[in-house]
Amino acid sequence: MPQASPSHDTAYFDGSADPNPGGRIGIGWNIAYAGGSGRSGAAERAPAPGNTNNVAEYLGLIAALEAYLEHGGTGPLLIHGDSQLVIMQMTGQWGIKAPGLFALNARAHELAARVAGGVRYQWVPRARNAVADQLASGMRPDATAAPLVYARTPPAGVAPPLAARIAALNRAGHASFKECMALRVGGRDAYSALRLAELAARAGAACVAAAEAAFAGEDAEMVKARETALRWMLRGLAAPLAIRKVQVDREVSANVRG
């Protein structure tokens, strides 16, 4: 038996601060219309002291409502989110304690009041919020993943816990800001003392080209970045993830210096 079409539109939202608090905010939203069409979107905000996961979740909800109204949505609208705090606060079951959330909650209520057919909220587990979650993390759910590039020399002497973490990131094909920060050697290893020429010889042309494209220039800072990226590739991390790791570390260092 064919399933009946829903009698309402459905919006999903998500958001996160990476790291939490104070990190870069990512938000994502996805709208499925009762007629079968849909639209989605994502945005980022730079790291800032007031950034938290809860702020990001509210921003994702607000962005979903703004997009829904902007494109003529009239409801009824069912909103799904995996943030229990936002859903419970929007339904009035929980109070608001964090000062930074009052204005965001008010803005969301203001937008929801403009949906003529009404808005309902329902918490869903993260697995049912996958599209918004991926958009908030910077991934395109409909994109075809490009093949990952690896060093031509197999890793050797990598500590088992680090090797396991690298393997998990390679399987996922992406690494969050927090996951990159958590990736640590824990001292010096066989690759720590190698310099650019030997690192390049062991990693291979494809890895060298990826590192040079990401960290172009011959000044000491760019050379060091390429060396670090190649070291991570030789430890087994795929080239795009190794580059992401170095970019995150550079951003954190710049914020500390600032």
C-alpha positions in Angstrom: 0.0 0.0 0.0 1.4 3.4 -0.9 2.0 5.7 2.1 -0.2 8.8 2.3 1.6 12.2 2.0 2.0 14.1 5.2 -0.5 16.8 5.9 2.1 19.2 7.2 5.5 20.5 6.3 8.5 19.3 8.4 11.6 21.3 9.3 14.8 19.9 10.9 17.5 22.0 12.5 20.9 21.4 14.2 23.9 23.4 15.4 27.1 23.0 17.3 30.0 25.0 18.6 33.3 23.2 18.0 34.9 23.3 20.5 32.2 24.1 23.0 32.2 26.7 24.4 33.9 29.4 22.3 34.5 27.6 19.0 33.3 28.0 15.5 29.5 27.7 15.2 28.0 25.6 12.4 24.3 25.4 11.8 22.2 23.4 9.4 18.5 23.0 8.5 16.4 21.0 6.2 12.7 21.5 5.1 10.6 18.7 3.7 7.3 20.1 2.2 4.1 18.1 2.3 4.0 18.1 -1.5 7.3 16.3 -1.8 9.8 19.1 -2.5 12.5 20.3 -0.1 15.2 22.8 0.6 18.1 23.0 3.0 20.9 25.4 4.1 23.9 25.8 6.3 26.0 28.6 7.8 29.0 29.2 10.0 30.1 31.8 12.6 33.6 32.5 13.6 34.9 31.4 17.1 33.7 33.8 19.8 33.5 33.7 23.6 29.7 33.5 23.7 29.5 30.6 21.2 27.9 27.4 22.8 26.1 24.3 21.4 22.8 25.7 22.8 23.3 29.1 21.0 24.1 27.2 17.8 21.0 25.0 18.1 18.8 28.1 18.5 20.5 29.7 15.5 19.8 26.6 13.5 16.1 26.8 14.5 15.9 30.5 13.6 17.5 30.0 10.2 15.0 27.2 9.4 12.1 29.4 10.4 13.4 32.4 8.4 13.9 30.2 5.3 10.5 28.7 5.7 8.8 32.1 5.8 11.0 33.6 3.2 9.9 30.9 0.7 6.2 31.3 1.4 5.7 28.6 4.0 2.3 28.9 5.7 2.1 25.7 7.7 1.1 23.6 9.5 4.8 23.1 10.3 6.3 20.3 12.4 9.8 21.1 13.7 12.2 18.3 14.6 15.4 18.9 16.5 17.8 16.7 18.5 18.4 19.4 21.1 16.1 18.5 24.1 16.9 21.9 25.6 15.7 23.9 22.6 12.6 21.8 22.1 11.6 21.9 25.7 12.2 25.6 26.0 10.2 26.4 22.8 7.2 24.3 24.2 7.5 26.0 27.5 8.2 22.9 29.5 11.6 24.1 30.6 12.6 27.6 31.7 15.5 29.6 30.4 18.5 30.0 32.7 21.3 31.1 30.4 21.0 34.9 29.7 22.3 34.5 26.2 19.3 32.3 25.2 16.5 34.7 26.1 16.8 36.8 22.9 17.2 33.8 20.7 14.1 32.1 22.2 12.1 35.3 21.7 13.2 35.6 18.1 12.3 32.0 17.4 8.8 32.5 18.9 8.4 35.7 16.9 9.1 33.8 13.7 6.9 30.9 14.6 4.0 33.2 15.3 4.1 34.3 11.7 3.4 30.8 10.4 -0.3 31.0 9.8 -1.0 27.2 10.0 0.8 26.9 13.3 4.1 25.3 14.5 4.6 22.2 16.6 7.9 20.9 18.0 9.1 17.3 18.5 12.4 16.1 19.8 14.1 13.4 17.6 17.3 11.4 18.2 20.3 12.5 16.3 20.0 9.6 13.8 16.7 11.0 12.6 18.3 14.4 12.2 21.1 13.3 10.0 20.8 15.8 7.1 20.7 18.9 9.4 23.5 17.4 11.5 25.7 16.9 8.4 25.0 20.4 7.1 25.9 21.9 10.5 29.2 20.0 10.4 30.1 21.4 7.0 29.2 18.3 4.9 26.9 18.2 1.9 24.7 15.1 2.4 24.1 14.8 -1.3 27.7 15.1 -2.3 29.7 12.2 -3.7 32.8 11.8 -1.6 36.1 12.2 -3.4 38.6 9.3 -3.1 40.9 9.9 -0.1 44.6 10.2 -0.9 47.1 8.4 1.4 50.9 8.4 1.7 52.6 5.8 -0.4 54.6 4.5 2.5 52.6 2.5 5.1 52.7 4.0 8.6 55.2 2.4 11.1 55.6 2.8 14.8 52.3 4.7 15.4 51.0 4.1 18.9 47.9 1.8 18.8 45.4 4.3 20.3 46.5 6.9 17.8 46.4 4.5 14.9 42.8 3.4 15.9 41.7 7.1 16.0 43.3 7.8 12.6 41.6 4.7 11.1 38.2 5.8 12.5 38.6 9.3 11.0 39.6 7.8 7.6 36.5 5.6 7.6 34.3 8.6 8.3 36.1 10.6 5.6 35.9 13.8 7.7 37.1 15.3 11.0 35.4 17.9 13.1 37.2 20.8 14.8 37.1 18.9 18.1 38.3 15.7 16.6 41.3 17.4 15.0 42.2 19.1 18.3 42.0 15.7 20.1 44.4 14.1 17.6 47.8 14.1 19.4 51.0 12.1 19.1 51.7 12.4 22.8 55.4 13.2 22.4 57.8 12.5 19.6 57.7 9.6 17.2 59.7 8.3 14.2 58.3 11.1 12.0 58.9 14.0 14.3 62.6 14.6 13.3 62.1 14.2 9.6 62.3 17.3 7.4 60.5 18.3 4.2 62.6 16.5 1.6 62.5 13.2 3.4 58.9 13.5 4.3 58.0 14.3 0.7 60.0 11.3 -0.6 58.2 8.9 1.8 54.7 10.4 1.3 54.7 10.6 -2.5 53.7 13.1 -5.1 50.0 13.1 -4.5 50.4 13.9 -0.8 53.0 16.6 -1.6 50.8 18.2 -4.1 47.9 18.3 -1.6 50.1 19.9 1.1 51.6 22.5 -1.3 48.1 23.5 -2.5 46.9 24.0 1.1 50.0 25.7 2.4 51.6 27.5 -0.5 54.7 29.6 0.0 58.3 29.3 0.9 58.3 31.2 4.2 59.2 29.3 7.3 55.6 29.1 8.5 54.3 27.5 5.3 57.2 25.1 5.1 56.5 24.0 8.7 52.8 23.6 7.9 53.6 21.4 4.9 56.0 19.3 7.1 53.4 18.8 9.8 50.7 17.8 7.3 53.1 15.3 5.6 53.9 13.8 9.1 50.3 13.2 9.7 49.9 11.6 6.3 52.8 9.3 7.0 51.1 8.3 10.3 48.3 7.1 8.2 45.9 10.0 8.1 44.3 10.7 4.7 45.7 13.8 3.0 42.5 16.0 3.3 42.2 15.1 6.9 45.9 15.8 7.6 45.5 19.2 6.0 42.4 19.8 8.1 44.3 18.9 11.2 47.0 21.4 10.5 44.6 24.1 9.7 42.7 23.6 13.0 46.0 23.7 14.9 47.1 26.9 13.2 43.7 28.5 13.9 43.9 27.6 17.6 47.5 28.9 17.8 46.5 32.2 16.1 43.6 32.6 18.6 45.9 32.0 21.5 48.4 34.5 20.2 45.5 37.0 19.6 
